[in-house]
Amino acid sequence: MAFNGTWKIDRNENYEKFMETMGVNMMKRKLGAHDNLKITIQQDGNKFTVKESSNFRNIDIEFTLGVNFEYSLADGTELSGSWNMEGNKLVGTFTRKDNGKALTAYREIIGDELVQTYVYEGVEAKRIFKR
């Protein structure tokens, strides 16, 4: 339940390079790097409800650990995959619908921060959130 709460983006590391590798155009990359993302996470056992709100969209995502679901990124990229718990870390394994390539995401609490790490085509980026 450590993930529960509302988290606001504090900083990004290598996020623009990650978006470029994902195929996001330059204008969307510039906007995406300053999206003011806020995430609210509620965990109830193996079920999670995540509310994402940013300058560009508001979306509610519900998932159960280990169960595949479909998700669309802010740039419109469609994914299919699931989240699992590995120790104290949420690990998401997703496949892009357009090209079949893998995107891995991690969420973990480090100190008083929520760190989201994304890995795609060998490029790693981090988005760090504070409560």
C-alpha positions in Angstrom: 0.0 0.0 0.0 3.1 2.3 -0.1 2.0 3.4 -3.5 -1.3 4.9 -2.3 -1.6 8.6 -2.5 -1.3 11.5 -4.9 2.1 12.1 -6.6 3.1 15.1 -8.6 5.9 15.1 -11.2 9.1 16.7 -9.8 11.7 16.0 -12.5 12.6 13.8 -15.5 15.8 12.1 -16.4 16.4 11.2 -20.1 12.7 11.5 -20.8 13.0 13.4 -24.1 15.4 10.9 -25.5 13.1 8.1 -24.4 10.1 9.8 -26.2 12.3 10.3 -29.3 13.1 6.6 -29.3 9.4 5.8 -28.9 8.8 7.8 -32.1 7.1 10.8 -30.5 7.5 14.0 -32.6 9.5 16.9 -31.4 6.6 19.2 -30.6 4.9 16.4 -28.5 8.2 15.7 -26.8 8.7 19.3 -25.7 5.1 19.4 -24.4 5.4 15.9 -22.8 8.5 16.9 -20.8 6.4 19.7 -19.1 3.0 18.0 -18.8 2.5 18.7 -15.0 1.5 15.0 -14.5 -0.2 14.1 -11.3 -0.9 10.4 -10.5 -3.3 9.2 -7.8 -2.8 5.5 -6.9 -5.2 3.4 -4.8 -4.3 -0.2 -4.1 -6.8 -2.7 -2.8 -5.0 -6.1 -2.6 -4.1 -7.0 -6.1 -6.3 -4.3 -7.7 -5.1 -0.9 -8.6 -6.9 2.3 -9.6 -4.6 4.9 -11.1 -5.8 8.4 -12.0 -3.5 10.4 -14.3 -4.1 14.0 -14.9 -1.9 16.3 -16.9 -2.1 19.4 -19.1 -3.2 17.2 -22.0 -5.5 14.5 -20.6 -7.2 12.9 -17.6 -7.6 9.2 -17.6 -8.6 6.5 -15.1 -6.8 3.1 -15.3 -7.9 0.0 -13.4 -5.8 -3.1 -13.4 -5.3 -6.3 -11.5 -1.7 -7.6 -10.9 -0.9 -10.3 -13.5 -3.9 -9.6 -15.7 -3.4 -8.3 -19.2 -5.1 -5.0 -20.1 -5.0 -2.4 -22.8 -3.6 1.1 -22.4 -3.0 4.1 -24.6 -0.1 6.5 -23.9 -0.7 10.3 -24.0 0.7 10.4 -27.6 -1.8 7.7 -28.8 0.6 4.7 -28.7 -1.5 1.7 -27.8 -0.1 -1.0 -25.6 -1.2 -4.4 -24.2 0.4 -5.9 -21.1 0.3 -6.3 -17.3 1.7 -5.1 -14.1 3.2 -7.5 -11.5 4.7 -7.0 -8.1 8.4 -8.0 -7.7 9.4 -7.4 -4.1 8.4 -3.8 -3.4 8.5 -2.8 -7.1 5.7 -2.7 -9.6 6.9 -4.1 -12.9 4.9 -3.5 -16.1 5.6 -5.5 -19.2 3.9 -4.1 -22.3 3.9 -4.7 -26.0 3.2 -1.9 -28.5 0.3 -2.8 -30.8 1.8 -0.9 -33.8 5.2 -2.6 -34.0 5.2 -5.5 -31.5 8.2 -4.0 -29.5 8.5 -4.3 -25.8 8.2 -1.5 -23.3 9.0 -2.2 -19.6 8.0 0.1 -16.8 8.9 0.1 -13.1 7.3 2.0 -10.2 9.0 2.0 -6.9 9.1 4.1 -3.7 12.6 5.4 -3.0 12.8 7.5 0.1 9.8 9.9 -0.2 9.6 9.7 -4.0 7.8 7.6 -6.5 10.2 6.7 -9.3 8.9 5.5 -12.6 11.5 4.0 -14.9 10.8 3.2 -18.5 12.9 1.1 -20.8 12.4 0.9 -24.6 14.8 -0.2 -27.2 17.7 0.0 -24.7 16.9 3.6 -23.7 16.0 4.2 -20.0 14.2 7.2 -18.6 13.0 8.2 -15.2 10.1 10.3 -14.0 10.3 11.2 -10.3 7.2 12.2 -8.3 6.7 13.7 -4.9 3.6 13.4 -2.7 
